[in-house]
Amino acid sequence: MRQHRTTRGLAARAGFTLIEMMMAILLTMLVFAVTIPFFRQQTIAVDNSSGRLDAVQNARYAQSTIDRELRLAGGVAGQPIIVQAAPFAITFNVDLVANDTSDRDATYYDPKADSLSTFSWDSTRAKTLPGSAVLYPTKIYRDATGNQSAAETISYFLYLDGSTGRNDLYILYRRVNDRDSTIVAHNIWIPPDTNYFFQYQRTDATGNITLIPQASLPLYWNSANDPTDSIRIVNMRVASLYRDVRRSMDVTRTVYYKTRLLNAGMLMNATCGDPPQPPRSVAATQVFDSTGTIITNIHLTWTSSLDENSGEKNVAAYVIQIDTTGGAFWTTLSNTVASGAANYSFDDFAPASGTWVYGLLAQNCTPANSTLAQSNTVINP
């Protein structure tokens, strides 16, 4: 009987009292009151970061798309490299895509490519260049064998995006020959006080690289030795905009980039001539951090070979080497494409301890090297 009464008493005590349930609900509400604002802040932070990342990725994609093709411009005898140089448009010739295996100089092979976009632009299908009244081409370009050239004409250009109701947001387009334009990127931001996407640098009479004033643009190729022939570098200011609706503000991310025209001045040389003259005035300088105790890099500078902008004009690249002061085991660090500049530089960001000397070779298209030009000695702790 006692055991039976004990069991009934325990059964009567099962569950929660009203006070216990109210305390549990109160504690739950307190936990939510603390955590919900935290999660909201985290969500807002993620949204903001995602927007900024989208802006960066959009700018990077636009820049890399142009650079991938523009750096290969030229390289085909008889056709100009730069056809149009404008603040909002650039047009150039490049043998980029082939739809048959006979074009060995093409960068890409695509058997399904449109045949009207894999050869030089037929003058019977000429159109005005983007944002201009200039008709191009005025003739059919042919290669050394008399066949139609395999280098197509590519344009990148920007038009104001009328759907936004703003005067500073543009769409970036790409066009090959006279084919339909395709969209590369939206939300390209160009503030009125900047008012450019492209800038251009050219070689002057002394061989120095100088910026072409915006007031002198646009330039259009007309004939051999045209001013556009001297363009060596194309600067891009690619800014992308993200609209933060929550905070009612614009977030922009900007990418600055310089594209060197690797084929400028080197249009398929049939012969390379004798080995070039060596580079001059090679100097190595140690660069320290803000404390003045740690070497961050070695800054190497040199003056161009006498055969780059005069003489045989056959310098294609400079080869950078390093060795201990004994000079018996030279190791190649990198190379720099000759772009018509008077002076060049290179930074070695992995300086090793010890005593070192840097060497520079001028190289032509054979390739044949000049004699070695050596820098001063640097001693790294």
Buried (B, 14 or more C-beta within 10 A) or exposed (E): EEEEEEEEEEEEEEEEEEEEEEEEEEEEEEEEEEEEEEEEEEEEEEEBEEBBEBBBEBBBBBBEBBBEBBBBBBBBBBBBBBBBBBBBBBBBBBBBBBBEEEBEEBBEBBEEBBEBBBBBBBEEEBBEBBBBEBEBBEEEBBBEEEEEBBBBBBBBBBBBBEEBEEEBBBBBBBBBBBBEBEEBBBBBBBEEEEEBBBBBBBBEEEBBBEEBEBEEBBBBBEEEEBBBBBBBBBBBBBBBBBBBEEEEEBBBBEBEBEBBBBBBBBBBBEEBBBBBBBBBEBEBEBEEEEEEEEBEBBBBBBBBBBBBBEBBBBBBBBBBBBBBEEEEEBEEBEBBBBBBBBBBEBEBEEBEEEEBBBBBBBBBBBEBBBEBBBBEEBEEE
